[in-house]
Amino acid sequence: MANLHPKNPVSIAVSMALLAAAASSARAAEPDAAAQNAQAQNPAQPDASEEQTVIVYGVGGIGINAVQGARFAGAKHVIAVDPVPLKRATALSFGATHATADAEEAQRIAVDLTRGVGADKAIVAIGTTDSEVIADAFAAVGKAGVVVLLSMGGGFHDRTET
């Protein structure tokens, strides 16, 4: 196990991930009464996560875990985006249903799979983030979609800067 230190950003991230996993496990073990009541009233209604489409941009060390997490949460379609063929192949073996080298193709796949709606979630986990990748992620999600940025440091360049 890594030496966790409160001033080390990696330690903080690891600690937060462990806390999130523990909280998620606790919530899964004890669903709230409202959810139980809704399920009792309409048992045929599927969990929302079972029909979701998720795009993961960058499937390195962090992105591959996002692929696994999306699949574990029950996402119907997980689209991995990475320019490296080995990473795309690995993503497919870790639960991605589709893999592509570019964001435009990922958006086309998501639109086709969702009958024109777009992805429910986009997770940006690339090493160096720029505004083009963020714009691609926002363009790929449908209305009320969620974009999660996991990588902002070290290389964020905005196209609006002169």
Long-range contacts (C-beta under 8 A, 24 or more apart in sequence): 47-74, 49-73, 49-74, 49-75, 50-74, 50-75, 50-76, 51-76, 52-76, 52-77, 52-120, 52-121, 53-77, 53-78, 53-79, 53-110, 53-113, 53-114, 53-118, 53-119, 53-120, 53-121, 54-78, 54-79, 54-119, 54-120, 54-121, 54-122, 54-123, 55-79, 55-81, 55-106, 55-107, 55-110, 55-119, 55-121, 55-122, 55-123, 55-137, 55-140, 55-141, 56-80, 56-81, 56-91, 56-96, 56-122, 56-123, 56-125, 57-81, 57-82, 57-103, 57-106, 57-122, 57-123, 57-124, 57-125, 57-126, 57-133, 57-136, 57-137, 58-82, 58-124, 58-125, 58-126, 58-127, 58-151, 59-87, 59-88, 59-90, 59-91, 59-96, 59-99, 59-125, 60-87, 60-125, 60-126, 60-127, 62-125, 62-150, 62-151, 63-91, 63-123, 63-125, 63-126, 63-150, 64-90, 64-91, 64-94, 66-123, 66-125, 66-150, 67-91, 67-94, 67-95, 67-96, 68-94, 68-95, 70-95, 70-121, 70-123, 71-95, 71-96, 75-120, 75-121, 77-110, 77-113, 79-106, 79-109, 79-110, 79-119, 81-105, 81-106, 103-133, 103-136, 103-137, 103-140, 104-136, 106-136, 106-140, 107-136, 107-139, 107-140, 110-140, 114-142, 117-142, 117-143, 118-142, 118-143, 118-145, 119-145, 120-145, 120-146, 121-145, 121-146, 121-147, 121-148, 122-146, 122-147, 122-148, 123-147, 123-148, 123-150, 124-148, 124-149, 124-150, 124-151, 125-150, 125-151, 126-151, 127-151, 127-154, 127-155, 128-154, 128-155, 128-156, 129-155, 129-156, 130-155, 130-156, 130-157, 130-158, 130-159, 131-156, 131-157, 131-158, 131-159, 131-160, 132-159
